[in-house]
Each structure stands twice: as structure tokens, then as C-alpha cells.
Amino acid sequence: MRVGDYTKHLACALSKQVGIRVAVLADEEIAHARHDPQVEVFPVVKGWRVFDIPRVVKVLREWKPDIVHIQYPTQGFYGRKVLPYDLPLIVKCCGRKVVQTWHESFPRTGPVFS
């Protein structure tokens, strides 16, 4: 199962709970995809790079989530895409609580000690 699939299932399950509103911050590529009507989708990210930070902060300030759950990291974000690495700190600086689900480990770089 891909992280996006997991996120969709989790968001749909949470949205069925009484008194809980769920939103997903996503890449703009999914703007026209079908979504569960009980899950609000913010397709504002254009590549998960540093220039997306103002759009992410705007969503956090306007939607005001109690908790931000990050599906993190995914192998597709390795390399020059810095936003996934900085997202927990950005969320915390906006005064929001952060929870993370780790789907795989970081690739090892540098010396490995046993």
C-alpha cells in the first residue's frame, strides 16, 4: 500500500467519528481527483519544495487543526525536496501538535557503525 492510499483510508475512517473534522494537505496534482466528501483536501503543494512553505503555513493558519499527522518519510521525497523534512518544524512553529507515521527509514549516508 502506498502512503497516499494509507492516508486516504485513515482520513476516511477518522472522518466517520462524531465531532472530528479531517483535512489532507496534498500535492496540487490531486486537485481533480475524487475525494470523500467528509474529508477536506487542500491540494496546495507544488512539488514539496521550500517555495511551498507559504501555502502550507496559510492552510495551517486558516484551518487551525488540533493535530497534524504526517505520513513521513516516503521514498519519493528523498533528494532535493526539502519540505517533507522541514514540515514537522513548520507545523510546530505554527503552534500545532505534530504526530508522525514512519513508513520507511532514511537512506544511510556516511559511515555505518556496528
N, C-alpha and C positions, 0 to 999 in steps of 0.2 A: 504494500500500500504506500502510495506517495504521501508526502507531508500535506499537500493540498487536499487530498482525499480524506486524510485523517482529520484535518481542520474542519472540513465540511461536515463530516459526521459528528464531530464534537460540538460544533456550533449548533447544528440542528437539534441534537439531544439536549443541550443546555437551554435552548430557546423554548423547549416544551415545559420547562419548570416555571411554576407560578411566580410572578414577580421578578423574573430575570429577563433583561434585555441583552441581546448579543449582537455584536458587530464584528466584522472582519476587515482588517486593513489588508489591501491586496494590490497587486500589480494592475495597472490600467488595462492590460491585455484581457482581463476577465470582465471588463465593464459590460459587455453584451451577453455574457453567459447567463443561463437561468440560475436563479438563486431561490432558496427557501424564503418565502415572503416574511417569515418571522425573524430572519437574520438580516440585519442591515449590513451592506457591503460598501466599503469605501475604496474604490479602485483608483487610488491617487498616486501610487508609486510608479515611477517611470524608469525602472532598471535597478533599484536598490542601491543607489549611489548617494554620495554626500549631498548632491543638489536636491534630493528628495526630502531632506530633513525639514524644511519649512512646511511642506504639505503634511508631513506626519505630525508635526507639532500643532498645526492648525486643527487637524482631526482630533487630537488628544484634548486640546483646549475647548473645542466646541462640543464634543460628545461626552467628555468628562467620565470616562469609565472608572469604576471602582478598582478593577483589576485588569491588567493587560497580560494575557497568556501568549507567550511567544513560542512558536514551533521552531526550534533552533538547534543546531545549525542544519542546513541542508547542503548536500554536496554541490548543488548548483550555485551556491553563494561563495564558494571558495575563490580566491583570486582577488581581483581589484574591486569587487563590490563590498564597500565598507559599511553600508547602512546596517546589515544584519548584525555585524559585530558591535556596532555602537548603539543599536536600538534599546537594549536594556538600560543603558545610562541615560539616553534621551528621555525615555519614559519616566525614569526615576526623577530626573531634573524637572519634569513637568508635574511632579507631585503625585504620581500614580504608582500603585503597587505593581510589581512585576513577578510573574511566575513563568518558568521556562520548562519546556519538554525537550529533552535532547534525543534526537533520532540517530545520530552517529557522532563519533568523536572527530576532533580536529585532526587533520593530517599531521604526522610528525615531521618536524623540521629541526635541523640541528642535531647535536649528539643525543644518543639514547643511552640512558644509564640503566643498568640492571641491578 
